[in-house]
Amino acid sequence: MAGSADTNDGKTLSAFVRRFQPLLEAALREQGRLLDDVKSARLHIFFPDKASVLIGSSDPYNSSAALMGIARQSIPAEAPSRSTLKLAEAIETFMDKSEQTRLLRTGMTAVDLGAAPGGWTWQMVSRGIRVTAVDNGPMKGVLAKHPLVEHLRQDGFKFSPRKAVDWLICDMVEKPAKVAELIGAWFVAGWCKHAIFNLKLPMKQRVIALDAALGGIRTRLDEEGISYKLLAKQLYHDREEITVFLTKTKNR
Ligand SMILES: C[S@@+](CC[C@H](N)C(=O)[O-])C[C@H]1O[C@@H](n2cnc3c(N)ncnc32)[C@H](O)[C@@H]1O
């Protein structure tokens, strides 16, 4: 895939790049150099400016399939915050279509910690999932009085569900270690089967803090003999944070 920088200067090159990409693809195909097999490395042609080009490749299982990594999403008119795009992108990124159908079904239940004003909750209720939205702040727009939403003004770190739910989603602004401990505790208690949560990046020692947070979850679940899949990524719509998908798999 060919691209230019996602900046004002870069945009001046985007018309050229759009014309160039199909021509390059056709030429490479003619020479038998472009393989359509999904396991082959992904080719990246990046134009920093008009006079230079950087060529690289990436592992298709560890890179974005979207052009320039930009997962284009339009903000749904009813969603009360732009944050809704993060969860929409996480769902598209971490789950293939069959997992989305299997794991996000009408009638399922979710808890949203740090839910206000409701962008993440909206993604769940728009799929027919009943949500307990925990936040001292107000839920806005259609989420303020939605039949599938119960809003509780409580501390997300102290909240425990009356009954186990399918999903935990969590976008509270807190230290990664504290969020990681909370997520681990939810899985160990059996309060949820799947989770999507954000880890906010600290100002310093970001990699160390994230490794410690993710490592803490892995250690906790391993100790309890819980089998799981954990995927983490800084998404296009993420800012100073990374998004994590954690799901229980069959027990060992
Ligand atoms: C980034 S916003 C969440 C945005 C939301 N995901 C959306 O899509 O609209 C973070 C929220 O976490 C809430 N929050 C922070 N600490 C919390 C806590 N201890 N308990 C509950 N909510 C908390 C804040 O009140 C704030 O509304």
The ligand as an SDF file (V2000), in Angstrom:
LIG
                    3D

 27 29  0  0  0  0  0  0  0  0999 V2000
  -12.6470    9.0210   28.7530 C   0  0  0  0  0  0  0  0  0  0  0  0
  -14.1000    9.1660   29.6520 S   0  0  0  0  0  0  0  0  0  0  0  0
  -15.0730    7.8440   29.0690 C   0  0  0  0  0  0  0  0  0  0  0  0
  -15.7230    8.1070   27.7500 C   0  0  0  0  0  0  0  0  0  0  0  0
  -16.6880    7.0340   27.3690 C   0  0  0  0  0  0  0  0  0  0  0  0
  -16.0180    5.7490   27.1370 N   0  0  0  0  0  0  0  0  0  0  0  0
  -17.4530    7.3900   26.1240 C   0  0  0  0  0  0  0  0  0  0  0  0
  -17.2870    6.6870   25.1020 O   0  0  0  0  0  0  0  0  0  0  0  0
  -18.2410    8.3420   26.1160 O   0  0  0  0  0  0  0  0  0  0  0  0
  -13.6270    8.6030   31.2200 C   0  0  0  0  0  0  0  0  0  0  0  0
  -14.7630    8.5150   32.2140 C   0  0  0  0  0  0  0  0  0  0  0  0
  -14.3100    7.7540   33.3150 O   0  0  0  0  0  0  0  0  0  0  0  0
  -14.9750    8.2410   34.4610 C   0  0  0  0  0  0  0  0  0  0  0  0
  -14.2300    7.7710   35.6360 N   0  0  0  0  0  0  0  0  0  0  0  0
  -12.9630    8.0650   36.0060 C   0  0  0  0  0  0  0  0  0  0  0  0
  -12.6690    7.4460   37.1670 N   0  0  0  0  0  0  0  0  0  0  0  0
  -13.7760    6.7320   37.5020 C   0  0  0  0  0  0  0  0  0  0  0  0
  -14.1040    5.8760   38.5840 C   0  0  0  0  0  0  0  0  0  0  0  0
  -13.2270    5.6210   39.5470 N   0  0  0  0  0  0  0  0  0  0  0  0
  -15.3450    5.3190   38.6150 N   0  0  0  0  0  0  0  0  0  0  0  0
  -16.2440    5.5530   37.6250 C   0  0  0  0  0  0  0  0  0  0  0  0
  -15.9910    6.3590   36.5860 N   0  0  0  0  0  0  0  0  0  0  0  0
  -14.7650    6.9470   36.5300 C   0  0  0  0  0  0  0  0  0  0  0  0
  -15.0080    9.7440   34.2580 C   0  0  0  0  0  0  0  0  0  0  0  0
  -16.0700   10.3060   35.0310 O   0  0  0  0  0  0  0  0  0  0  0  0
  -15.2460    9.8550   32.7570 C   0  0  0  0  0  0  0  0  0  0  0  0
  -16.6100   10.0320   32.4660 O   0  0  0  0  0  0  0  0  0  0  0  0
  1  2  1  0
  2  3  1  0
  2 10  1  0
  3  4  1  0
  4  5  1  0
  5  6  1  0
  5  7  1  0
  7  8  2  0
  7  9  1  0
 10 11  1  0
 11 12  1  0
 11 26  1  0
 12 13  1  0
 13 14  1  0
 13 24  1  0
 14 15  1  0
 14 23  1  0
 15 16  2  0
 16 17  1  0
 17 18  1  0
 17 23  2  0
 18 19  1  0
 18 20  2  0
 20 21  1  0
 21 22  2  0
 22 23  1  0
 24 25  1  0
 24 26  1  0
 26 27  1  0
M  CHG  2   2   1   9  -1
M  END
$$$$
